[in-house]
């Protein structure tokens, strides 16, 4: 059923066409199996395809110079079959190693140990409420989008806490609650990859990127911090643009809110303000952040800093950056403990351990997914399919002349379209990175730059696909304020964000990388020379 809001926005004819498009996206997405099953199917497909390609000696010329590590004597790259005795031995003996050695597994779990303490102590929730509810009427839209972006550090927090809170705040201010919901949703999900701080998504993606890059350069490493500069500036860009879209496009189209459309419990709902204990907890946690930041700065800022590079004495490639995941854990855990002790949510070491264990138990599905994703990535690497496809694809791109900014615009758009059906950032990147990272490296671009472009495409269409895991929750919150609101209405409301984010963020990427020539992160290169 569709609400009258949709009819007002586009009329019956346009609504029907739009609804058909949405129904098609939803139908195609529903055809896909669970991501775990999808990776299992891909593993079987790789085995069969490698047997066929190996039988026919499928190969390409290796573009790397003579003497390069991993280059065959005859200068060719052959698809290696896994449907033989040697392949079976590799699979059996490396099954556990593929899983435990999969880079994103350990880094994400370690980072989550610290984030979980900050989340379960109440620090992150109090921070979000304090930030949003303390904003003036003039700045509230920007603050909500901005808070949504930085809430991504703690995965579910933005969806579960901030989005309902934003709708409630707009309603209390006499503004349309769906506009508040849309602004928060745009920040939390549409700006998913942007952030001021490194979060769990950074080591997750960088580990996959590193594995893909090593198909071309076995010694290549990609750190979690390699997109930080670009994602830091993207936070403010998305917050400003998201607030403008809300105030100038979305809220005017929604019109005056009809309070009769709200459910009965909306009138009684109210956003809880920070109490005195929480305010004192935030103050103490802020002091703890300053102390932790000061201690970490002493290890890297002075020339004698013990965590500088032992040979070059530079920050680039230093133990500090290589161990950034450990510092993410500490940076969240210590203020979380201080806040919890202040407000009474953490009283002893058992409470800290319990908060960590709760988050680890919630990661069960992720661990299962990683097991199958790790096997797929390993199989793909062993068979040389990634290198063969990458060389062929790079030759094709050079033949048609698709390079530079045009190549990345096309890549971002393609990632956004794939994201309509494969909503998980890690699942999509685990599938696409082994193909596109080597391919674009051969064209001359560094993995860090490629990953930055991917993160744009993966983020901007989250808000318009029913395949996004929290889409049902968002729809349920929206229905509290507009009864019988249809999925088409919600997606139509979010579509301006998706379209403008896609164009604007891509232009920001173009200006940052190709016009200003700035690195996307500390020590990150823009270009890659595979002949070096």
N, C-alpha and C positions, 0 to 999 in steps of 0.2 A: 504494500500500500504506500502511496506517495502523498506527501503533505501538500497543502495548498501553496506552501512556500515555493516548491519547485515549479508549479504552474505559473506563479507570478514571475519567476525569474526567466522562464524560457518559453512559456506557452505549451499547449498540449503537443504540437508537432515536434518542437525541439526537445521536449521532455521525452518523447517516445524514442527519438533517435539516440539521445544520450543514454537512456535506460537500456536500449539494445546494446550499445557499446559496453556499458558496465556489466550487463548480463553476460556478454561474450568474454570479457576479461575474467569474470568470476567463474564461468564455465570452464575456460581453459585452465585456470588455476586449480580448480577442483579435480581436473583430470590428472594433475601431478600427484604422485604418491607422497608419503611422508618423507622429509629430507633424509632420514636414516635409510629408508627403503630405496630412495633415489640413488644414494651413494653405493648401496649394495648392488643395485642394477648396473650402475656405471662400472663397478669393478668387474662384474661378469662380462659386460660389453667390451671392456678393455682386453680381457683375456681372449675372447673370441676374435676380436679385431686384430690383435697382435699375431695370433696364429695365422690368419688369412694374409696379413701384410708380410709376415715373415716368410711364408711359403712363396710369395711372388717377389721376394727381395726388394720391397719398396724402399727407396733411398733418395737422398738429396745430397748435393755437394756441400761440404762443410765450409761455411764462409770464414771461419777462424784461420789465422795465419799458421804456417807450418811451425811445429814446435809448441803450439799452444797446448795447455793441459787438457787432456781428454780427447784430443784430435787423433783420429785413426790414421794409420800410415798411408792408406790409399786416398785420404781426403774425402771420404764419403761418410754419411750418417745413415745407418740402416735401422729399420724397425726391428726390434728384437722380440721374438716370439716367447711368450710365457707358457704356451701349450706344449711343453716338452719336459723332460726330466729335470733339466737345469732350472727351468722356470718354476717348477713345482718345489724344488729344493729351496729356491730363493724365497718363495711365498711362505713356506712352512717355517723356515729358520728365522725369518725377519718379521713375522706377524706381530709379535710382542714389541720388538724394537721399533717397528714403524709407529706403533701407538705411543709408547713411552717417550720416543724421541721426536714426536711431532711438536714443533716449537710452540705453537699457540697454547698447547695444553697446560704446561707448567706455568708459563708466564701469566695466563689469565687467572689460574687458580691462586697463584701467589698474590697477585694484585687484589683479588677478591677478598682475601683474608683481611686486608686493611680496610677496604671499602665496607665490608660487612660490619665491622665494629662501629664505624661512623654511622652506618644506616640503622642498625639495631639499637644503638644508644639513643637515637632520636636526633642526632646532630644534623643530618642532612635534611630531614623533614622540617626541623625548626629553622634551619637556614633558608629553605625555600619559602616558608610562611613569612618569616621576618623580612625577606627581600621583597616579596610581592605585596604583602599587606602594609608594608611601610612606604610604598610608593604613593606619590600624589596622583590625583585624578588625571593630570596632564601627562604624566610619565608612566602610568600604569600599564599601557599596552606594550611599550618597549620593554618594561621590566618583566612582564610576563613572558614574552618571547625569549628574552635574554635568560631568564631563570630556567625556561624549558631547555635551552641549549646546554647550559652548564649542569643540568640535572642528569644528563646522559652519563656522567661519571658513575652513577649508581643505578644503572639500567631501569628497573621498574619504577623508581621513585617518581619520575615525571608523569608517567601514565596513571599511576594509582593515586598520587597525591596532588600534583600540580594542575592537571587538566580539570578535574572536578572543582578544585579550588578556584581556578581562573573563571570558570562559568559562574560560580557562586559570587565572586567579587564583582563581575560585570553586572550581574542581576541586582546586587545590593546597591550599585551605583546608578541604577536606572537605565543601564545600557543593555543591549541584547546579549543574553547569556551565551548564545551560540557563537557570537563574535569573540568572547573571551575564551571559550573552548577551542575555537579555531586558531586563535593566536598561540595558545599554549601547545596545541597539537602540532602546529607548524614549527615551533621551536624544538619540542621534544623529538619529533620524528622527522620532519623535513630538514632540520638542521642537525641530524643525528651525528654526523662525523665531526662537526665543529666543536671546539671546546677551548677553554683557557688553560686547562690542565690536561696532562696525559691521563687517559682512562683505560679501562679494560679493552676497549676496541682497538687501541693502538698496538699493543703486543699481539693481539689476535690476528690482525691483518698483516703486520710486518713479518710474522713467522711464515705465513703462507706465501708472501711476496718473496721472501728470502729463498724458500725452497724452489719457487719457480725461476728465480734469477740464476740459481746455481745450475740450471740446465744449460745455460750459456757460459757462465763463469763459475766454476765449482768453488771458488774462494770468496764469492761475493757475500757480503753480510748487510742486512737491513735492520736497523735498530728501531725500537718503538717510537723514538723521538723524531724520526726522519720526516714527518709531515707537520711538526708542531708549529713552525712559523706560519705556514699557510692556514692551518686550522685555527690558530689564535686570531688572526685578522679576520677570518671567515666568521668567527663568532659575532663580532660587532657588525659585520656586513649583513648577516642573516637577521640579526636582531633589529637593525634599522629598517631593512627592506620588509621584514615580516610585520613590523608595527605600521609601516606606511600602507601595506596591502590591507591590513585589518581596518585602519581608520578611513582610508580613501576608497576602498573597493568593496570589501566583504560586508562591513557593518551597514553602509548605505544601502546595499542590495538587500540585506535582510530586513531593513525597514524598522518601523516601530514594533517593539515586542508586545505581543498579545498575551497578557498574563493568564488568560483563561486556558491557554494551551499547556500550562505547566501541570505536572502531577501534584497530588495532594501533599507530598512530603517536602516539596521545594520551599514552600512558604516557611516551614519550621526549621529548615536547614540554615546554618550560619557558619561562617568560617571562624574557627577558634583562633584568637589572638595569642601571642606569646605571653606566658605568665612570667612572674618575677624569677622563678627558678630557671626557666629556659633562657631568659635574657642574661642572667648571671652565667649560665652554662656557655652561651655563645661568647660572652666576653672572655671567659677563661679559656675556651677552645681557641679563640683568636690569639690570645697570648701564647698558647702552646704552638700554634702555627708559626708565629714569629720566631719562637725559640728553635723549633725544628728547622725552619728555613735558614736561620743564622748558622746553625751547626752544619747543615749541608753545604752552605755557601763557603764555610771555612775549608771544606775538603776539595773545593774546585776553583774558587775565585783567586786566592793568592797563588803566586808562582810556585810556592813550596807546597801547595795543596797535595795531600797524599793520593787523591784520586784523579790527578791529571795523568796524561799519557806518560808512561815511564820512560820512553825514549825521546819523544818530541816535546814533552812538557806542554802539549796543547790540550784543549778541551775535546776537539774532534778525535773520535776513536778512543777516548779515555775510559778507564774502568767505571767512572761515574756514569757515563752514558750507556755503557754496556750493562750496567747493573741498575738501570733506571727503574725497573719493575720493583726491585726491593725498596727503593725510595718512595715509590707510589704507595706501597703497603704501609710504610712507616708514616708517611705524610697524612694518611687518613686514620690510621689506627691510634696514634698518640692523641690528636685532638678529640677523637671519638671517645677514648677512655676518659679524658679530662671532662668532657661534657657529661658523659654518663655518671661519673662520680659526683658531679655537681648537682645534677637533677635527680639522682637516685636510681637510674636505670642500670647502672653498673656499680656493684658494691664489692666485688672481689674478682679474683682471677677466673673463677668458674663462669661468671657471667660473660667475660671476654671470650672464653673458650666456647661457650654455648652459642654466642652470636656468630662466631666463625663456623662452627659446625652446622648451624642452620643454613648458612649461605652455601656451604659445600654440599649439603644434601639437596639443595635446590638446583645445584649444577649437574644433577644426575643425567638429565636428558642431553645436556651439552657434552658430557663425557662419552655417552653412547654415540652421539653424532661424530665426535672426534675420532673414535675408533675406526669407523667406516670411512670417514673422510681421509684419515691418515693412510689407510690401505689404498684408496683410489689415487692419492697423490704419489705414493710410492710406486704403484703399478705404472702410472703414467710416465714417471721418470725412468723406470727400468726399460720400458719398451721403446724409448726415444720418440714416442709419438709427438710430444711437445716440441722437440727440436725440429722434427720433420715438418710439422704443420707450421711452426714459426718461420722457418726458412722459406717455405712455399708462400705463406701469407705476406712476409716481408717483400719478397720478389714481386708479388701481385700489387702491393701498395706502391712500390717504386715504379712499376710499369704504368699504373694509372695516374701517377703523380700525386697521390694523396699523402701528403706529409705536413709537418708543422702544425699550426693551429687547427686547420681543417680536419686533420687526422684525429686530434684530441676532441674536437667538437663532436665528430661522428662516434668516437669511442664513448664519450659521456652519454650521448643520446642512447646508444645501444645498451649500456649498463642500466640506464633508467628504464628502458623497455623490458629488459630481462627481469628487473626487480619487481615488475607488476605481477609476475608469477612465482618468483623465488624470493620471498621476503626476507630471508636470513642473510645478513651481510657476510657472515663467514661461509655459509653454504654456497652462495653465489660466487664469492671470490675463490673458494677452493676449486670450483669447477672451471672458472674462466681464467684465473691467473696463470695456470700452467700453459695456456695457449697464448694469451695476449702479452704477458710480461716478456717472454723470450722473443715474440714477434716484434714488439715495439723496441726492444733492446737492439735487435738486428737493424732496425731502421735508424737507430741512433739515440734513443732516449733512455734515461736512467730509470731503474725500477721505482725509486722514490717518487719521481714525477708521474709515472704511470699510476702508482697507487693513489696519489692525490686526485687524479682525474677520476679514477674509479669511485672514490668516496663521494664525489659530487653526484654522479649518476645513481649510486646506491641510496643516497639520502632523499633526493628531491621527489621521488615517486612513492615513497613510503606512505604518504598521506592520502593517496588516491587509489590504493589497491586494497581490496577486501582480504588479500592474502597476508597482510601484515598481522602478526599474531595478536595485537591489542586492538584491532579495528572493531571487533565486537564490543569490547569494553567501552570504547569511545562512543559508539552508537548508542549503547545503553545509557550513558551519561547524558547524551544529547536528547534522548527520548524523555528524560525527566522534565525537560523544559519545553519540548515541542512534542506533544503526543503523536503517535503513529508516524513519526519522522522516518522516511525511507532512506535506504542506503544511497540512492541516487542523489537525494538532497544533501547528504553529508559530503559525498564526493564532489558534487557541484560547488559546495561551499569551499572546499579545500583546493579545487582545481586552479584558481588564480595564484595561490602560493606555489604550487608545483610548477606551473608554467614560468612564472617570473623568477623563481629560484633557479630553475634550469638555465634560463638565458643569462640572468644576472651573475650567478655564481660561475658559469662558464666564462663569461667576459672577465670577471675578476681573476680567474685562473690564467686567461690569456695575457692580461696586463701584468700580472705578477711574474709569470714565467717568461713570456716572450718579449714583452715590452721593457719591463724593468730589469729582467734578467736576475731576479732574486731567487735564492734557494728556497725550497719548500720546507726545509728543516735544517737543524744544525748539522753541518758537514755534508748535506745532501747535494748531489750533483744533478744538473738538469739533463745533461747529455751523457751518453755512454759510447765509448769507442771500442768496439769488439775486436779491433785489429791491434790494440795495444798489447 
